[in-house]
Amino acid sequence: MFFMKANIHAYLVVRRPEFNYDELGRGAYLPYPPNIDGLHYGGIDRMGWFDLDEDYYNGSLPNEFIELRKMALTPSKTIGVDVSANMYDAVKLLAYSNTSNDRNELIALFSYSDQESAFEAEFDGELTGCDLYCNGYGSLIREGIFTKPEVFKESNCILNKFGLLDFDNELINNYIKEFERLAIKENLEIMLGPIRFFLIYRVFTNKSK
């Protein structure tokens, strides 16, 4: 863990990798966390704001958090979920999300494809790696290596200890080419948008240090 200054685009409350599942298996959520031999996926696609939204839609979210949710969250054009530009608001929403169970954490995102809208942030945290994302499709790492490990078996070894790719242009470009090749060969769902790569930072709050 380090005190960091980094250019980022947004903050996002997500499930911790080992809790990235919905017991009921609703919608796109699996009833078990994506993992390969105990290595869990640690990228963007981890049920963003899930516990907050559960209470919002079932009518149990307190008024102060209804207002904070409305004020703090804005739709992201690149990942298709709401994000927060304010770390302190995101930390408050994280604390609420963990009221019943400590299953969520805070991450910060940065994409080189939209550097003009980035801002400098300061936080205690660590860089965990790179995720590849296509809006409307999801993470190529989760939908590839973690969902179809038998198809992407030759790519399993490129993951780091956080279930992501290290920031290496050659490694990233080779995986994208392999993903596109196997998507055609194995009749996987076709992506209908640009692929963006995001740096993922885990942000430590007082409770998560």
CYANA upper distance limits for C-alpha pairs under 8 A (distance plus 0.5 A):
  1 MET  CA    124 ASP  CA      7.05
  1 MET  CA    125 GLY  CA      5.76
  1 MET  CA    126 GLU  CA      6.10
  1 MET  CA    204 PHE  CA      8.47
  1 MET  CA    209 LYS  CA      8.47
  2 PHE  CA    124 ASP  CA      5.94
  2 PHE  CA    125 GLY  CA      5.99
  2 PHE  CA    126 GLU  CA      6.82
  3 PHE  CA    122 GLU  CA      7.72
  3 PHE  CA    123 PHE  CA      6.22
  3 PHE  CA    124 ASP  CA      4.82
  3 PHE  CA    125 GLY  CA      6.84
  4 MET  CA    121 ALA  CA      8.43
  4 MET  CA    122 GLU  CA      6.02
  4 MET  CA    123 PHE  CA      5.91
  4 MET  CA    124 ASP  CA      6.40
  4 MET  CA    125 GLY  CA      7.04
  4 MET  CA    126 GLU  CA      8.18
  5 LYS  CA    120 GLU  CA      7.15
  5 LYS  CA    121 ALA  CA      6.11
  5 LYS  CA    122 GLU  CA      5.08
  5 LYS  CA    123 PHE  CA      7.32
  6 ALA  CA    120 GLU  CA      6.02
  6 ALA  CA    121 ALA  CA      5.99
  6 ALA  CA    122 GLU  CA      7.13
  7 ASN  CA    110 PHE  CA      7.21
  7 ASN  CA    118 ALA  CA      6.37
  7 ASN  CA    119 PHE  CA      5.74
  7 ASN  CA    120 GLU  CA      4.86
  7 ASN  CA    121 ALA  CA      6.63
  8 ILE  CA    108 ALA  CA      7.02
  8 ILE  CA    109 LEU  CA      6.01
  8 ILE  CA    110 PHE  CA      4.89
  8 ILE  CA    111 SER  CA      8.08
  8 ILE  CA    118 ALA  CA      5.73
  8 ILE  CA    119 PHE  CA      6.10
  8 ILE  CA    120 GLU  CA      6.80
  8 ILE  CA    121 ALA  CA      7.20
  9 HIS  CA     85 ALA  CA      7.58
  9 HIS  CA    108 ALA  CA      7.92
  9 HIS  CA    109 LEU  CA      6.20
  9 HIS  CA    110 PHE  CA      5.71
  9 HIS  CA    111 SER  CA      7.75
  9 HIS  CA    117 SER  CA      7.27
  9 HIS  CA    118 ALA  CA      5.22
  9 HIS  CA    119 PHE  CA      6.86
 10 ALA  CA     83 VAL  CA      6.44
 10 ALA  CA     84 SER  CA      6.04
 10 ALA  CA     85 ALA  CA      5.35
 10 ALA  CA     86 ASN  CA      8.22
 10 ALA  CA    108 ALA  CA      6.21
 10 ALA  CA    109 LEU  CA      6.04
 10 ALA  CA    110 PHE  CA      7.84
 11 TYR  CA     83 VAL  CA      6.32
 11 TYR  CA     84 SER  CA      5.60
 11 TYR  CA     85 ALA  CA      6.56
 11 TYR  CA     86 ASN  CA      7.78
 11 TYR  CA     87 MET  CA      7.07
 11 TYR  CA     90 ALA  CA      7.22
 11 TYR  CA    106 LEU  CA      7.40
 11 TYR  CA    107 ILE  CA      6.21
 11 TYR  CA    108 ALA  CA      4.94
 11 TYR  CA    109 LEU  CA      6.88
 12 LEU  CA     48 GLY  CA      7.04
 12 LEU  CA     49 TRP  CA      7.95
 12 LEU  CA     82 ASP  CA      8.37
 12 LEU  CA     83 VAL  CA      5.93
 12 LEU  CA     84 SER  CA      6.96
 12 LEU  CA     90 ALA  CA      7.66
 12 LEU  CA    106 LEU  CA      6.34
 12 LEU  CA    107 ILE  CA      5.90
 12 LEU  CA    108 ALA  CA      6.81
 12 LEU  CA    109 LEU  CA      8.32
 13 VAL  CA     48 GLY  CA      6.08
 13 VAL  CA     49 TRP  CA      5.96
 13 VAL  CA     90 ALA  CA      7.56
 13 VAL  CA     93 LEU  CA      8.24
 13 VAL  CA     94 LEU  CA      6.57
 13 VAL  CA    104 ASN  CA      7.08
 13 VAL  CA    105 GLU  CA      6.22
 13 VAL  CA    106 LEU  CA      5.14
 13 VAL  CA    107 ILE  CA      6.89
 14 VAL  CA     44 ILE  CA      8.19
 14 VAL  CA     46 ARG  CA      5.76
 14 VAL  CA     47 MET  CA      6.12
 14 VAL  CA     48 GLY  CA      4.95
 14 VAL  CA     49 TRP  CA      6.58
 14 VAL  CA     50 PHE  CA      7.98
 14 VAL  CA    104 ASN  CA      5.96
 14 VAL  CA    105 GLU  CA      6.14
 14 VAL  CA    106 LEU  CA      6.85
 14 VAL  CA    107 ILE  CA      7.81
 15 ARG  CA     19 PHE  CA      6.26
 15 ARG  CA     20 ASN  CA      5.69
 15 ARG  CA     46 ARG  CA      5.94
 15 ARG  CA     47 MET  CA      6.52
 15 ARG  CA     48 GLY  CA      7.51
 15 ARG  CA     50 PHE  CA      8.42
 15 ARG  CA    103 ARG  CA      6.20
 15 ARG  CA    104 ASN  CA      4.67
 15 ARG  CA    105 GLU  CA      6.59
 16 ARG  CA     20 ASN  CA      6.63
 16 ARG  CA     42 GLY  CA      8.23
 16 ARG  CA     46 ARG  CA      8.07
 16 ARG  CA    103 ARG  CA      6.19
 16 ARG  CA    104 ASN  CA      5.59
 16 ARG  CA    105 GLU  CA      6.26
 17 PRO  CA     33 PRO  CA      7.49
 17 PRO  CA     40 HIS  CA      6.11
 17 PRO  CA     41 TYR  CA      6.48
 17 PRO  CA     42 GLY  CA      5.94
 17 PRO  CA     46 ARG  CA      7.76
 18 GLU  CA     33 PRO  CA      6.40
 18 GLU  CA     40 HIS  CA      6.92
 19 PHE  CA     33 PRO  CA      6.71
 19 PHE  CA    103 ARG  CA      6.48
 19 PHE  CA    104 ASN  CA      8.37
 20 ASN  CA     32 TYR  CA      7.72
 20 ASN  CA     33 PRO  CA      5.37
 20 ASN  CA     34 PRO  CA      7.78
 20 ASN  CA     46 ARG  CA      6.07
 20 ASN  CA     47 MET  CA      7.19
 21 TYR  CA     25 GLY  CA      7.88
 21 TYR  CA     29 TYR  CA      6.53
 21 TYR  CA     30 LEU  CA      5.77
 21 TYR  CA     31 PRO  CA      5.68
 21 TYR  CA     32 TYR  CA      5.51
 21 TYR  CA     33 PRO  CA      5.50
 21 TYR  CA     34 PRO  CA      8.48
 21 TYR  CA     47 MET  CA      8.27
 22 ASP  CA     26 ARG  CA      7.21
 22 ASP  CA     29 TYR  CA      6.32
 22 ASP  CA     30 LEU  CA      6.47
 22 ASP  CA     31 PRO  CA      5.46
 22 ASP  CA     32 TYR  CA      7.59
 23 GLU  CA     30 LEU  CA      8.31
 23 GLU  CA     31 PRO  CA      5.33
 23 GLU  CA     32 TYR  CA      7.80
 24 LEU  CA     31 PRO  CA      6.59
 25 GLY  CA     29 TYR  CA      5.89
 25 GLY  CA     30 LEU  CA      5.41
 25 GLY  CA     31 PRO  CA      4.94
 26 ARG  CA     30 LEU  CA      7.81
 29 TYR  CA     47 MET  CA      8.10
 30 LEU  CA     34 PRO  CA      8.30
 33 PRO  CA     40 HIS  CA      7.58
 33 PRO  CA     41 TYR  CA      8.48
 34 PRO  CA     40 HIS  CA      6.37
 34 PRO  CA     41 TYR  CA      6.41
 34 PRO  CA    142 ARG  CA      7.89
 34 PRO  CA    146 PHE  CA      6.37
 34 PRO  CA    147 THR  CA      7.66
 35 ASN  CA     39 LEU  CA      5.63
 35 ASN  CA     40 HIS  CA      4.68
 35 ASN  CA     41 TYR  CA      6.54
 35 ASN  CA    146 PHE  CA      6.60
 36 ILE  CA     40 HIS  CA      7.11
 36 ILE  CA    146 PHE  CA      7.08
 36 ILE  CA    149 PRO  CA      8.11
 39 LEU  CA    161 LYS  CA      7.64
 39 LEU  CA    162 PHE  CA      7.94
 39 LEU  CA    163 GLY  CA      6.74
 40 HIS  CA    162 PHE  CA      7.48
 40 HIS  CA    163 GLY  CA      6.11
 41 TYR  CA    141 ILE  CA      8.44
 41 TYR  CA    142 ARG  CA      7.05
 41 TYR  CA    146 PHE  CA      7.64
 41 TYR  CA    162 PHE  CA      7.28
 41 TYR  CA    163 GLY  CA      5.00
 41 TYR  CA    164 LEU  CA      7.33
 42 GLY  CA     46 ARG  CA      8.09
 42 GLY  CA    162 PHE  CA      5.98
 42 GLY  CA    163 GLY  CA      5.77
 42 GLY  CA    164 LEU  CA      6.81
 43 GLY  CA    130 CYS  CA      8.14
 43 GLY  CA    131 ASP  CA      6.20
 43 GLY  CA    139 SER  CA      8.16
 43 GLY  CA    142 ARG  CA      8.47
 43 GLY  CA    163 GLY  CA      7.98
 43 GLY  CA    164 LEU  CA      7.08
 43 GLY  CA    200 ILE  CA      7.37
 44 ILE  CA     48 GLY  CA      8.39
 44 ILE  CA    131 ASP  CA      7.53
 44 ILE  CA    139 SER  CA      7.63
 44 ILE  CA    200 ILE  CA      8.24
 45 ASP  CA    138 GLY  CA      7.18
 45 ASP  CA    139 SER  CA      6.77
 45 ASP  CA    142 ARG  CA      7.96
 48 GLY  CA     81 VAL  CA      7.76
 48 GLY  CA     82 ASP  CA      8.48
 49 TRP  CA     53 ASP  CA      6.50
 49 TRP  CA     97 SER  CA      8.14
 50 PHE  CA     54 GLU  CA      6.56
 51 ASP  CA     55 ASP  CA      7.10
 51 ASP  CA     97 SER  CA      5.91
 52 LEU  CA     56 TYR  CA      6.80
 52 LEU  CA     61 LEU  CA      8.06
 52 LEU  CA     93 LEU  CA      7.88
 52 LEU  CA     96 TYR  CA      7.76
 52 LEU  CA     97 SER  CA      5.87
 53 ASP  CA     57 TYR  CA      6.51
 54 GLU  CA     58 ASN  CA      6.69
 55 ASP  CA     59 GLY  CA      6.50
 55 ASP  CA     60 SER  CA      5.47
 55 ASP  CA     61 LEU  CA      5.35
 56 TYR  CA     60 SER  CA      6.69
 56 TYR  CA     61 LEU  CA      5.39
 56 TYR  CA     66 ILE  CA      7.61
 61 LEU  CA     65 PHE  CA      7.01
 61 LEU  CA     66 ILE  CA      6.88
 62 PRO  CA     66 ILE  CA      6.82
 63 ASN  CA     67 GLU  CA      6.77
 64 GLU  CA     68 LEU  CA      6.71
 65 PHE  CA     69 ARG  CA      6.25
 65 PHE  CA     93 LEU  CA      8.05
 66 ILE  CA     70 LYS  CA      6.71
 67 GLU  CA     71 MET  CA      6.61
 68 LEU  CA     72 ALA  CA      6.21
 68 LEU  CA     89 ASP  CA      7.91
 68 LEU  CA     93 LEU  CA      8.48
 69 ARG  CA     73 LEU  CA      6.28
 69 ARG  CA     93 LEU  CA      8.13
 72 ALA  CA     84 SER  CA      6.12
 72 ALA  CA     85 ALA  CA      7.96
 72 ALA  CA     86 ASN  CA      7.61
 72 ALA  CA     89 ASP  CA      6.80
 72 ALA  CA     90 ALA  CA      8.03
 73 LEU  CA     82 ASP  CA      6.08
 73 LEU  CA     83 VAL  CA      5.80
 73 LEU  CA     84 SER  CA      5.40
 73 LEU  CA     85 ALA  CA      8.35
 74 THR  CA     82 ASP  CA      5.58
 74 THR  CA     83 VAL  CA      6.04
 74 THR  CA     84 SER  CA      6.89
 75 PRO  CA     80 GLY  CA      7.35
 75 PRO  CA     81 VAL  CA      6.28
 75 PRO  CA     82 ASP  CA      4.69
 75 PRO  CA     83 VAL  CA      6.76
 76 SER  CA     80 GLY  CA      5.97
 76 SER  CA     81 VAL  CA      6.14
 76 SER  CA     82 ASP  CA      6.04
 76 SER  CA     83 VAL  CA      6.72
 77 LYS  CA    135 ASN  CA      8.38
 78 THR  CA    134 CYS  CA      8.15
 78 THR  CA    135 ASN  CA      6.24
 79 ILE  CA    133 TYR  CA      7.61
 79 ILE  CA    134 CYS  CA      7.60
 79 ILE  CA    135 ASN  CA      5.45
 79 ILE  CA    136 GLY  CA      8.13
 79 ILE  CA    138 GLY  CA      8.09
 80 GLY  CA    135 ASN  CA      6.34
 80 GLY  CA    136 GLY  CA      7.28
 84 SER  CA     89 ASP  CA      8.00
 84 SER  CA     90 ALA  CA      6.76
 86 ASN  CA     90 ALA  CA      6.78
 87 MET  CA     91 VAL  CA      6.56
 88 TYR  CA     92 LYS  CA      6.87
 89 ASP  CA     93 LEU  CA      6.84
 90 ALA  CA     94 LEU  CA      6.53
 90 ALA  CA    106 LEU  CA      8.09
 91 VAL  CA     95 ALA  CA      6.65
 91 VAL  CA    106 LEU  CA      7.84
 91 VAL  CA    205 THR  CA      7.85
 92 LYS  CA     96 TYR  CA      6.89
 93 LEU  CA     97 SER  CA      6.59
 94 LEU  CA     98 ASN  CA      6.79
 94 LEU  CA    104 ASN  CA      7.36
 94 LEU  CA    105 GLU  CA      7.30
 94 LEU  CA    106 LEU  CA      7.38
 95 ALA  CA     99 THR  CA      6.88
 97 SER  CA    101 ASN  CA      8.44
 97 SER  CA    104 ASN  CA      7.37
 98 ASN  CA    102 ASP  CA      5.13
 98 ASN  CA    103 ARG  CA      6.73
 98 ASN  CA    104 ASN  CA      6.74
105 GLU  CA    202 ARG  CA      8.23
105 GLU  CA    203 VAL  CA      8.19
105 GLU  CA    208 SER  CA      8.15
106 LEU  CA    202 ARG  CA      6.78
106 LEU  CA    203 VAL  CA      5.93
106 LEU  CA    204 PHE  CA      7.73
107 ILE  CA    200 ILE  CA      7.16
107 ILE  CA    201 TYR  CA      5.91
107 ILE  CA    202 ARG  CA      5.08
107 ILE  CA    203 VAL  CA      5.83
108 ALA  CA    200 ILE  CA      6.49
108 ALA  CA    201 TYR  CA      5.52
108 ALA  CA    202 ARG  CA      7.01
108 ALA  CA    203 VAL  CA      7.22
109 LEU  CA    198 PHE  CA      6.73
109 LEU  CA    199 LEU  CA      6.31
109 LEU  CA    200 ILE  CA      5.69
109 LEU  CA    201 TYR  CA      6.98
110 PHE  CA    118 ALA  CA      7.84
110 PHE  CA    198 PHE  CA      5.84
110 PHE  CA    199 LEU  CA      5.64
110 PHE  CA    200 ILE  CA      7.39
111 SER  CA    115 GLN  CA      7.26
111 SER  CA    196 ARG  CA      7.52
111 SER  CA    197 PHE  CA      6.57
111 SER  CA    198 PHE  CA      5.11
111 SER  CA    199 LEU  CA      6.94
112 TYR  CA    197 PHE  CA      7.80
112 TYR  CA    198 PHE  CA      7.79
113 SER  CA    196 ARG  CA      7.23
113 SER  CA    197 PHE  CA      8.37
114 ASP  CA    118 ALA  CA      7.69
123 PHE  CA    203 VAL  CA      7.10
123 PHE  CA    204 PHE  CA      7.98
124 ASP  CA    203 VAL  CA      6.51
124 ASP  CA    204 PHE  CA      5.92
124 ASP  CA    205 THR  CA      8.01
125 GLY  CA    201 TYR  CA      7.15
125 GLY  CA    202 ARG  CA      5.91
125 GLY  CA    203 VAL  CA      4.94
125 GLY  CA    204 PHE  CA      5.66
126 GLU  CA    201 TYR  CA      6.02
126 GLU  CA    202 ARG  CA      5.92
126 GLU  CA    203 VAL  CA      7.37
127 LEU  CA    199 LEU  CA      7.88
127 LEU  CA    200 ILE  CA      6.54
127 LEU  CA    201 TYR  CA      4.91
127 LEU  CA    202 ARG  CA      6.90
128 THR  CA    162 PHE  CA      6.60
128 THR  CA    164 LEU  CA      7.84
128 THR  CA    199 LEU  CA      8.27
128 THR  CA    200 ILE  CA      6.23
128 THR  CA    201 TYR  CA      6.19
128 THR  CA    202 ARG  CA      7.12
129 GLY  CA    160 ASN  CA      8.12
129 GLY  CA    162 PHE  CA      7.75
129 GLY  CA    164 LEU  CA      5.92
129 GLY  CA    165 LEU  CA      6.00
129 GLY  CA    166 ASP  CA      5.48
129 GLY  CA    167 PHE  CA      6.73
129 GLY  CA    199 LEU  CA      6.36
129 GLY  CA    200 ILE  CA      6.10
129 GLY  CA    201 TYR  CA      8.02
130 CYS  CA    164 LEU  CA      6.22
130 CYS  CA    165 LEU  CA      5.51
130 CYS  CA    166 ASP  CA      6.35
130 CYS  CA    167 PHE  CA      6.29
130 CYS  CA    197 PHE  CA      6.96
130 CYS  CA    198 PHE  CA      5.93
130 CYS  CA    199 LEU  CA      5.12
130 CYS  CA    200 ILE  CA      6.43
131 ASP  CA    139 SER  CA      7.27
131 ASP  CA    140 LEU  CA      8.16
131 ASP  CA    141 ILE  CA      7.28
131 ASP  CA    164 LEU  CA      6.53
131 ASP  CA    165 LEU  CA      7.07
131 ASP  CA    197 PHE  CA      6.11
131 ASP  CA    198 PHE  CA      5.76
131 ASP  CA    199 LEU  CA      7.09
131 ASP  CA    200 ILE  CA      7.60
132 LEU  CA    139 SER  CA      6.04
132 LEU  CA    140 LEU  CA      5.99
132 LEU  CA    141 ILE  CA      7.06
132 LEU  CA    195 ILE  CA      7.03
132 LEU  CA    196 ARG  CA      6.20
132 LEU  CA    197 PHE  CA      4.88
132 LEU  CA    198 PHE  CA      6.82
133 TYR  CA    137 TYR  CA      8.13
133 TYR  CA    138 GLY  CA      5.99
133 TYR  CA    139 SER  CA      4.91
133 TYR  CA    140 LEU  CA      6.45
133 TYR  CA    195 ILE  CA      6.05
133 TYR  CA    196 ARG  CA      5.78
133 TYR  CA    197 PHE  CA      6.62
133 TYR  CA    198 PHE  CA      7.98
134 CYS  CA    138 GLY  CA      5.83
134 CYS  CA    139 SER  CA      6.97
134 CYS  CA    140 LEU  CA      7.93
134 CYS  CA    191 MET  CA      7.54
134 CYS  CA    192 LEU  CA      8.38
134 CYS  CA    193 GLY  CA      6.53
134 CYS  CA    194 PRO  CA      6.46
134 CYS  CA    195 ILE  CA      5.28
134 CYS  CA    196 ARG  CA      6.87
135 ASN  CA    193 GLY  CA      7.07
135 ASN  CA    194 PRO  CA      8.18
135 ASN  CA    195 ILE  CA      8.41
136 GLY  CA    191 MET  CA      8.36
136 GLY  CA    192 LEU  CA      8.03
136 GLY  CA    193 GLY  CA      8.18
137 TYR  CA    191 MET  CA      6.60
137 TYR  CA    192 LEU  CA      8.17
138 GLY  CA    142 ARG  CA      8.28
138 GLY  CA    143 GLU  CA      7.63
139 SER  CA    143 GLU  CA      6.46
140 LEU  CA    144 GLY  CA      5.93
140 LEU  CA    145 ILE  CA      8.34
140 LEU  CA    179 PHE  CA      8.03
141 ILE  CA    145 ILE  CA      5.97
141 ILE  CA    146 PHE  CA      7.11
141 ILE  CA    164 LEU  CA      7.74
142 ARG  CA    146 PHE  CA      5.38
142 ARG  CA    147 THR  CA      6.56
143 GLU  CA    147 THR  CA      5.55
143 GLU  CA    148 LYS  CA      7.60
144 GLY  CA    148 LYS  CA      6.00
144 GLY  CA    149 PRO  CA      7.67
144 GLY  CA    152 PHE  CA      7.06
144 GLY  CA    179 PHE  CA      7.50
145 ILE  CA    149 PRO  CA      5.43
145 ILE  CA    151 VAL  CA      8.25
145 ILE  CA    152 PHE  CA      5.80
145 ILE  CA    153 LYS  CA      7.80
145 ILE  CA    155 SER  CA      7.32
145 ILE  CA    156 ASN  CA      6.81
148 LYS  CA    152 PHE  CA      6.72
149 PRO  CA    153 LYS  CA      5.80
149 PRO  CA    156 ASN  CA      7.76
151 VAL  CA    182 LEU  CA      8.12
152 PHE  CA    156 ASN  CA      7.18
155 SER  CA    159 LEU  CA      8.18
155 SER  CA    175 TYR  CA      8.00
158 ILE  CA    165 LEU  CA      7.17
159 LEU  CA    163 GLY  CA      5.88
159 LEU  CA    164 LEU  CA      5.76
159 LEU  CA    165 LEU  CA      5.73
159 LEU  CA    166 ASP  CA      7.98
160 ASN  CA    164 LEU  CA      6.03
160 ASN  CA    165 LEU  CA      6.40
160 ASN  CA    166 ASP  CA      6.97
165 LEU  CA    171 LEU  CA      8.33
165 LEU  CA    172 ILE  CA      7.78
166 ASP  CA    171 LEU  CA      8.45
167 PHE  CA    171 LEU  CA      8.42
167 PHE  CA    172 ILE  CA      7.99
167 PHE  CA    199 LEU  CA      8.26
168 ASP  CA    172 ILE  CA      6.60
169 ASN  CA    173 ASN  CA      6.50
170 GLU  CA    174 ASN  CA      6.51
171 LEU  CA    175 TYR  CA      6.75
172 ILE  CA    176 ILE  CA      6.80
173 ASN  CA    177 LYS  CA      6.77
174 ASN  CA    178 GLU  CA      6.65
175 TYR  CA    179 PHE  CA      6.43
176 ILE  CA    180 GLU  CA      6.67
177 LYS  CA    181 ARG  CA      6.63
178 GLU  CA    182 LEU  CA      6.59
179 PHE  CA    183 ALA  CA      6.41
180 GLU  CA    184 ILE  CA      7.02
181 ARG  CA    185 LYS  CA      6.85
182 LEU  CA    186 GLU  CA      6.17
182 LEU  CA    187 ASN  CA      8.42
182 LEU  CA    188 LEU  CA      8.26
183 ALA  CA    187 ASN  CA      6.14
183 ALA  CA    188 LEU  CA      5.14
183 ALA  CA    189 GLU  CA      7.50
183 ALA  CA    190 ILE  CA      7.67
184 ILE  CA    188 LEU  CA      7.06
204 PHE  CA    208 SER  CA      5.88
204 PHE  CA    209 LYS  CA      6.00
205 THR  CA    209 LYS  CA      6.71
